């Protein structure tokens, strides 16, 4: 798993109520494209 770039990136953090919490990474462009295609397929069905 050390070759996977997701594990090499610095984790994203956010401050909530004076407490630092980890948040999930952003979606990739490919993920958004696939999601859009699925949405379109259901809308035109």
Biopython code that builds the backbone (N, CA, C, O; Angstrom):
import numpy as np
from Bio.PDB.StructureBuilder import StructureBuilder

atoms = [
    (1, "UNK", "N", (0.813, -1.200, 0.000)),
    (1, "UNK", "CA", (0.000, 0.000, 0.000)),
    (1, "UNK", "C", (0.853, 1.260, 0.000)),
    (1, "UNK", "O", (0.315, 2.352, -0.181)),
    (2, "UNK", "N", (2.127, 1.152, 0.191)),
    (2, "UNK", "CA", (2.971, 2.334, 0.219)),
    (2, "UNK", "C", (3.081, 3.005, -1.130)),
    (2, "UNK", "O", (3.440, 4.181, -1.198)),
    (3, "UNK", "N", (2.781, 2.291, -2.215)),
    (3, "UNK", "CA", (2.866, 2.898, -3.539)),
    (3, "UNK", "C", (1.600, 3.676, -3.898)),
    (3, "UNK", "O", (1.592, 4.411, -4.886)),
    (4, "UNK", "N", (0.547, 3.527, -3.124)),
    (4, "UNK", "CA", (-0.703, 4.225, -3.383)),
    (4, "UNK", "C", (-0.564, 5.688, -2.975)),
    (4, "UNK", "O", (-0.226, 5.983, -1.829)),
    (5, "UNK", "N", (-0.826, 6.611, -3.916)),
    (5, "UNK", "CA", (-0.636, 8.033, -3.649)),
    (5, "UNK", "C", (-1.581, 8.575, -2.593)),
    (5, "UNK", "O", (-1.264, 9.571, -1.942)),
    (6, "UNK", "N", (-2.725, 7.951, -2.406)),
    (6, "UNK", "CA", (-3.671, 8.430, -1.400)),
    (6, "UNK", "C", (-3.043, 8.362, -0.012)),
    (6, "UNK", "O", (-3.272, 9.241, 0.819)),
    (7, "UNK", "N", (-2.260, 7.331, 0.237)),
    (7, "UNK", "CA", (-1.662, 7.156, 1.550)),
    (7, "UNK", "C", (-0.451, 8.058, 1.750)),
    (7, "UNK", "O", (0.006, 8.231, 2.880)),
    (8, "UNK", "N", (0.079, 8.634, 0.672)),
    (8, "UNK", "CA", (1.232, 9.510, 0.777)),
    (8, "UNK", "C", (0.840, 10.965, 0.989)),
    (8, "UNK", "O", (1.677, 11.773, 1.391)),
    (9, "UNK", "N", (-0.397, 11.309, 0.732)),
    (9, "UNK", "CA", (-0.839, 12.687, 0.889)),
    (9, "UNK", "C", (-1.048, 13.018, 2.362)),
    (9, "UNK", "O", (-1.375, 12.157, 3.179)),
    (10, "UNK", "N", (-0.851, 14.284, 2.667)),
    (10, "UNK", "CA", (-1.113, 14.772, 4.017)),
    (10, "UNK", "C", (-2.618, 14.720, 4.275)),
    (10, "UNK", "O", (-3.390, 15.179, 3.433)),
    (11, "UNK", "N", (-3.059, 14.175, 5.410)),
    (11, "UNK", "CA", (-4.506, 14.116, 5.674)),
    (11, "UNK", "C", (-5.096, 15.522, 5.795)),
    (11, "UNK", "O", (-4.455, 16.435, 6.316)),
    (12, "UNK", "N", (-6.316, 15.677, 5.310)),
    (12, "UNK", "CA", (-6.998, 16.965, 5.409)),
    (12, "UNK", "C", (-7.601, 17.096, 6.790)),
    (12, "UNK", "O", (-8.194, 16.155, 7.319)),
    (13, "UNK", "N", (-7.441, 18.272, 7.365)),
    (13, "UNK", "CA", (-7.935, 18.525, 8.714)),
    (13, "UNK", "C", (-8.826, 19.750, 8.705)),
    (13, "UNK", "O", (-8.689, 20.640, 7.865)),
    (14, "UNK", "N", (-9.742, 19.775, 9.658)),
    (14, "UNK", "CA", (-10.639, 20.910, 9.803)),
    (14, "UNK", "C", (-10.845, 21.164, 11.295)),
    (14, "UNK", "O", (-10.852, 20.238, 12.106)),
    (15, "UNK", "N", (-11.009, 22.413, 11.627)),
    (15, "UNK", "CA", (-11.220, 22.778, 13.013)),
    (15, "UNK", "C", (-12.710, 22.937, 13.278)),
    (15, "UNK", "O", (-13.360, 23.805, 12.694)),
    (16, "UNK", "N", (-13.254, 22.096, 14.163)),
    (16, "UNK", "CA", (-14.667, 22.138, 14.537)),
    (16, "UNK", "C", (-14.774, 22.242, 16.046)),
    (16, "UNK", "O", (-14.287, 21.381, 16.778)),
    (17, "UNK", "N", (-15.412, 23.300, 16.498)),
    (17, "UNK", "CA", (-15.589, 23.507, 17.941)),
    (17, "UNK", "C", (-14.264, 23.399, 18.703)),
    (17, "UNK", "O", (-14.171, 22.709, 19.718)),
    (18, "UNK", "N", (-13.250, 24.089, 18.195)),
    (18, "UNK", "CA", (-11.910, 24.106, 18.804)),
    (18, "UNK", "C", (-11.265, 22.721, 18.872)),
    (18, "UNK", "O", (-10.399, 22.481, 19.713)),
    (19, "UNK", "N", (-11.679, 21.815, 17.996)),
    (19, "UNK", "CA", (-11.106, 20.473, 17.955)),
    (19, "UNK", "C", (-10.739, 20.139, 16.517)),
    (19, "UNK", "O", (-11.543, 20.334, 15.605)),
    (20, "UNK", "N", (-9.531, 19.638, 16.315)),
    (20, "UNK", "CA", (-9.089, 19.272, 14.977)),
    (20, "UNK", "C", (-9.608, 17.880, 14.636)),
    (20, "UNK", "O", (-9.406, 16.930, 15.392)),
    (21, "UNK", "N", (-10.280, 17.768, 13.488)),
    (21, "UNK", "CA", (-10.809, 16.479, 13.036)),
    (21, "UNK", "C", (-10.329, 16.208, 11.622)),
    (21, "UNK", "O", (-10.131, 17.135, 10.836)),
    (22, "UNK", "N", (-10.143, 14.948, 11.304)),
    (22, "UNK", "CA", (-9.757, 14.557, 9.947)),
    (22, "UNK", "C", (-10.999, 14.505, 9.076)),
    (22, "UNK", "O", (-12.063, 14.082, 9.527)),
    (23, "UNK", "N", (-10.866, 14.930, 7.838)),
    (23, "UNK", "CA", (-11.988, 14.867, 6.908)),
    (23, "UNK", "C", (-11.582, 14.044, 5.699)),
    (23, "UNK", "O", (-10.394, 13.884, 5.419)),
    (24, "UNK", "N", (-12.555, 13.530, 4.994)),
    (24, "UNK", "CA", (-12.274, 12.669, 3.850)),
    (24, "UNK", "C", (-11.688, 13.481, 2.697)),
    (24, "UNK", "O", (-11.947, 14.680, 2.585)),
    (25, "UNK", "N", (-10.902, 12.832, 1.845)),
    (25, "UNK", "CA", (-10.316, 13.542, 0.712)),
    (25, "UNK", "C", (-11.370, 13.916, -0.319)),
    (25, "UNK", "O", (-12.460, 13.345, -0.347)),
    (26, "UNK", "N", (-11.034, 14.874, -1.156)),
    (26, "UNK", "CA", (-11.942, 15.287, -2.227)),
    (26, "UNK", "C", (-12.063, 14.187, -3.261)),
    (26, "UNK", "O", (-11.162, 13.364, -3.423)),
    (27, "UNK", "N", (-13.184, 14.184, -3.954)),
    (27, "UNK", "CA", (-13.384, 13.210, -5.021)),
    (27, "UNK", "C", (-12.505, 13.560, -6.214)),
    (27, "UNK", "O", (-12.216, 14.730, -6.468)),
    (28, "UNK", "N", (-12.091, 12.547, -6.929)),
    (28, "UNK", "CA", (-11.284, 12.787, -8.111)),
    (28, "UNK", "C", (-12.172, 13.194, -9.282)),
    (28, "UNK", "O", (-13.394, 13.050, -9.226)),
    (29, "UNK", "N", (-11.559, 13.695, -10.326)),
    (29, "UNK", "CA", (-12.299, 14.089, -11.528)),
    (29, "UNK", "C", (-12.983, 12.870, -12.136)),
    (29, "UNK", "O", (-14.118, 12.964, -12.603)),
    (30, "UNK", "N", (-12.299, 11.724, -12.134)),
    (30, "UNK", "CA", (-12.902, 10.504, -12.686)),
    (30, "UNK", "C", (-14.143, 10.102, -11.891)),
    (30, "UNK", "O", (-15.138, 9.670, -12.473)),
    (31, "UNK", "N", (-14.091, 10.238, -10.586)),
    (31, "UNK", "CA", (-15.247, 9.905, -9.756)),
    (31, "UNK", "C", (-16.428, 10.797, -10.116)),
    (31, "UNK", "O", (-17.556, 10.318, -10.231)),
    (32, "UNK", "N", (-16.177, 12.079, -10.293)),
    (32, "UNK", "CA", (-17.248, 13.007, -10.640)),
    (32, "UNK", "C", (-17.823, 12.709, -12.025)),
    (32, "UNK", "O", (-19.026, 12.849, -12.242)),
    (33, "UNK", "N", (-16.976, 12.304, -12.947)),
    (33, "UNK", "CA", (-17.437, 11.967, -14.301)),
    (33, "UNK", "C", (-18.339, 10.737, -14.261)),
    (33, "UNK", "O", (-19.389, 10.721, -14.903)),
    (34, "UNK", "N", (-17.947, 9.724, -13.526)),
    (34, "UNK", "CA", (-18.752, 8.503, -13.409)),
    (34, "UNK", "C", (-20.085, 8.812, -12.732)),
    (34, "UNK", "O", (-21.134, 8.339, -13.170)),
    (35, "UNK", "N", (-20.042, 9.597, -11.675)),
    (35, "UNK", "CA", (-21.267, 9.982, -10.978)),
    (35, "UNK", "C", (-22.208, 10.729, -11.906)),
    (35, "UNK", "O", (-23.417, 10.497, -11.889)),
    (36, "UNK", "N", (-21.664, 11.616, -12.707)),
    (36, "UNK", "CA", (-22.473, 12.377, -13.655)),
    (36, "UNK", "C", (-23.107, 11.457, -14.695)),
    (36, "UNK", "O", (-24.277, 11.626, -15.040)),
    (37, "UNK", "N", (-22.353, 10.497, -15.190)),
    (37, "UNK", "CA", (-22.881, 9.556, -16.184)),
    (37, "UNK", "C", (-24.000, 8.697, -15.604)),
    (37, "UNK", "O", (-24.994, 8.437, -16.283)),
    (38, "UNK", "N", (-23.852, 8.259, -14.367)),
    (38, "UNK", "CA", (-24.900, 7.461, -13.723)),
    (38, "UNK", "C", (-26.147, 8.309, -13.519)),
    (38, "UNK", "O", (-27.261, 7.847, -13.764)),
    (39, "UNK", "N", (-25.967, 9.538, -13.074)),
    (39, "UNK", "CA", (-27.098, 10.445, -12.885)),
    (39, "UNK", "C", (-27.837, 10.661, -14.202)),
    (39, "UNK", "O", (-29.067, 10.622, -14.235)),
    (40, "UNK", "N", (-27.099, 10.889, -15.282)),
    (40, "UNK", "CA", (-27.700, 11.101, -16.592)),
    (40, "UNK", "C", (-28.462, 9.868, -17.043)),
    (40, "UNK", "O", (-29.549, 9.979, -17.609)),
    (41, "UNK", "N", (-27.887, 8.672, -16.791)),
    (41, "UNK", "CA", (-28.544, 7.433, -17.196)),
    (41, "UNK", "C", (-29.888, 7.274, -16.478)),
    (41, "UNK", "O", (-30.868, 6.855, -17.093)),
    (42, "UNK", "N", (-29.942, 7.599, -15.205)),
    (42, "UNK", "CA", (-31.195, 7.487, -14.465)),
    (42, "UNK", "C", (-32.205, 8.556, -14.880)),
    (42, "UNK", "O", (-33.408, 8.298, -14.905)),
    (43, "UNK", "N", (-31.724, 9.742, -15.202)),
    (43, "UNK", "CA", (-32.646, 10.826, -15.601)),
    (43, "UNK", "C", (-33.277, 10.575, -16.952)),
    (43, "UNK", "O", (-34.406, 11.003, -17.190)),
    (44, "UNK", "N", (-32.581, 9.895, -17.838)),
    (44, "UNK", "CA", (-33.099, 9.645, -19.176)),
    (44, "UNK", "C", (-33.804, 8.310, -19.280)),
    (44, "UNK", "O", (-34.271, 7.954, -20.362)),
    (45, "UNK", "N", (-33.899, 7.563, -18.205)),
    (45, "UNK", "CA", (-34.522, 6.243, -18.220)),
    (45, "UNK", "C", (-36.016, 6.353, -18.302)),
    (45, "UNK", "O", (-36.709, 5.337, -18.325)),
]
sb = StructureBuilder()
sb.init_structure("model")
sb.init_model(0)
sb.init_chain("A")
sb.init_seg("    ")
for serial, (resi, resn, name, xyz) in enumerate(atoms, 1):
    if name == "N":
        sb.init_residue(resn, " ", resi, " ")
    sb.init_atom(name, np.array(xyz, "f"), 0.0, 1.0, " ", f" {name:<3s}", serial, name[0])
structure = sb.get_structure()
